[in-house]
Amino acid sequence: MSSSDDKVKTRILVVDDSITTRTLEKNILEQENFDVTVAINGEDAWKVLEEKGPFEIMVSDVEMPYMNGLELVKKVKSSSYANMPCILCTSLASDYDRDKGIASGANAYITKGTFDQKNLLDTISQLLGTIA
């Protein structure tokens, strides 16, 4: 039995209004033995954080109804969850959008156009201080 079987799984909150993207990210992360909880928008994510938190890391889309990813990250970073790393994973690829994402408090900004699972997993490992 390896030591990874003994340790508690890292809890990740995935936030995206697209069921396709949510499911894809959830499946990728669960294959890597993460404990994944999903939310359908920023408002839903905040409720999940309050009810099931804390999480070790959050991966969120930007463009969502009710509360977008930038608003969600700002809210997280000004709360008791401020130390939780936040990754924005979005189709918004301009430097302006990236700057807005980082200014909101996001620890990393990944564009879906260049999305590959290794990039997501490497970013999560970096932010959690683990080796992929």
C-alpha positions in Angstrom: 0.0 0.0 0.0 1.5 3.3 -1.0 1.5 6.3 1.2 -0.9 8.2 -1.2 -3.6 5.7 -0.1 -3.2 6.7 3.5 -3.3 10.5 3.1 -6.5 12.6 3.0 -7.4 13.6 -0.5 -6.9 17.3 -1.5 -10.3 19.0 -1.7 -10.8 21.1 -4.8 -13.8 23.3 -5.7 -14.5 23.5 -9.4 -16.8 26.4 -10.5 -18.2 26.6 -14.0 -21.6 27.2 -15.5 -20.8 24.9 -18.4 -21.7 21.3 -17.5 -19.2 20.1 -20.2 -16.3 22.0 -18.7 -17.3 21.2 -15.1 -17.5 17.5 -15.9 -14.2 17.5 -17.9 -12.3 19.3 -15.1 -13.9 17.0 -12.4 -13.0 13.9 -14.3 -9.4 15.0 -14.9 -8.9 15.9 -11.2 -10.6 12.8 -9.8 -8.3 10.7 -12.0 -5.4 12.3 -10.1 -7.1 11.3 -6.8 -8.4 14.7 -5.8 -11.7 15.1 -3.9 -13.7 17.3 -6.2 -16.9 19.3 -5.4 -18.6 21.3 -8.2 -20.6 24.5 -8.3 -22.5 26.0 -11.2 -21.7 29.7 -10.6 -20.1 32.1 -8.1 -23.2 32.4 -5.9 -23.4 28.6 -5.7 -19.7 28.3 -5.1 -20.0 30.7 -2.1 -22.8 28.6 -0.6 -20.7 25.4 -1.1 -17.7 27.1 0.6 -19.9 28.1 3.5 -21.5 24.7 3.9 -18.7 22.3 2.9 -15.5 24.3 3.1 -12.7 24.8 3.5 -11.1 23.5 0.3 -7.4 23.4 -0.5 -7.9 25.1 -3.9 -10.5 26.5 -6.2 -10.7 26.4 -10.0 -13.2 28.8 -11.5 -14.5 30.1 -14.8 -14.8 33.9 -15.2 -18.0 34.3 -17.3 -20.9 33.0 -15.2 -24.3 34.3 -14.3 -25.2 35.7 -10.8 -21.6 36.1 -9.6 -18.8 35.9 -12.1 -15.4 34.4 -11.3 -13.7 37.8 -10.7 -16.3 38.7 -8.1 -16.0 35.2 -6.6 -12.3 35.5 -6.2 -12.5 39.0 -4.7 -15.0 37.7 -2.2 -12.9 34.6 -1.4 -9.8 36.7 -1.0 -11.5 39.2 1.4 -12.9 36.4 3.6 -11.7 33.7 6.0 -10.8 31.7 2.9 -8.2 34.3 1.8 -5.3 31.8 1.9 -7.0 29.4 -0.5 -5.3 29.5 -3.9 -7.7 30.4 -6.7 -7.2 29.5 -10.4 -9.2 31.2 -13.1 -9.7 28.9 -16.1 -11.4 30.9 -18.8 -11.8 31.5 -22.5 -10.9 35.2 -22.0 -7.4 35.2 -23.4 -6.4 38.9 -23.7 -3.7 40.5 -21.6 -6.4 42.9 -20.3 -8.5 40.0 -19.1 -5.5 38.2 -17.6 -4.5 41.4 -15.7 -8.1 41.8 -14.4 -8.0 38.2 -13.2 -4.7 38.5 -11.4 -5.9 41.9 -10.0 -9.0 40.2 -8.6 -6.7 38.1 -6.4 -6.4 34.9 -8.6 -3.2 33.0 -8.0 -3.1 31.7 -11.6 -4.9 32.3 -14.9 -5.3 29.5 -17.4 -7.0 30.1 -20.8 -9.3 27.4 -22.1 -8.0 27.9 -25.7 -4.6 26.6 -24.6 -6.1 24.3 -22.0 -4.5 21.0 -21.4 -4.8 18.8 -18.4 -1.0 18.8 -17.7 -1.1 22.6 -17.5 -4.0 22.5 -15.0 -2.4 19.8 -12.9 1.1 21.5 -12.9 -0.5 24.8 -11.8 -2.4 23.0 -9.0 0.8 21.3 -7.9 2.7 24.5 -7.9 0.1 26.3 -5.8 -0.2 23.5 -3.4 3.6 23.1 -3.1 3.5 19.5 -4.2 5.3 17.6 -7.0 3.2 16.4 -9.9 
